[in-house]
Amino acid sequence: MPVSIPHYHHDQINDNGFTVVRNFLNEEEVEYYKKLTREIVQFARDGKWTEVRTRGKQFPPWPKNFSPDIWGVSGLLHPDMINNKALQEVYSTEKILDIAKDILQCDKDDLSMELFNMLINPLTDFGLDWHRDYIKPEATPEEETEQLLANPFAGTQFNLSLTPDKCLIVIPKSHNRIRTEEEREKTQAEDRQQFISGQITVDLNPGDVVFYNSNILHRAQYDSTQERLTLHGSYGHKNFGKFRAKGVLQHGVGKWVNEFEPVNDNMKQLHEKLVSLSNEFKQDLGFSLDG
């Protein structure tokens, strides 16, 4: 008889749009990765890494400048990134892949490497607008319905916090329905950071991880005075690579994926899938969102 795949996290995301795992990393692991990621933050703020998310701009492409006022560092798996090999370990550990398998209801061999970035506190306060990652706010109700129903478990993404993190704000259960009148108005207004009825803050302690459906209505609020070190990554299901291609390749991973050197068997299996996807889509696919 085939072994059934646990589905607790799959059901949580299917119902609410997100699932939280407390104490995913123990205290020793948190301290270890905090040291590594603080080195990366300084590396980026010093202008030694160009793949950064500059304050004031939400979505790619980000400008290739050297401002230290950044809210994210991209390309943690890039061959030239410092501490690359240690970060591969956390991205490919069995316990995080087990959650991805549960969510996507697939075997480990079906998982594909996608993105691995870091979200940090900018030097000045900054907020992200309400959005869904792959559906434009201008989408009609008909377009929104069609896109929400298309392959909701083609991939999954996560925030793994190394410091207290109260940045992510979501509307529970908004991932599988069109926007309400209030939501449609406030996601298209000039100010797209207004309070929306039903919103909650996902409160993470060091070592906690949240996985969520990328089309849940969400935004983020960054407090420059509170250190944020949150690993932000995603995995795809190999059978839905074409569906995921634009959202993944818009971050430039195709430029370096062939030079990547996996540190273990799990990473090798994940990497093979991304190489195949990158080779299939050599042309520029553009960007999912504007802003």
Summary of the structure (lengths in Angstrom):
residues: 291
radius of gyration: 18.0
end to end distance: 49.9
largest distance: 56.7
contacts: 909
relative contact order: 0.21
helix: 35%
strand: 20%
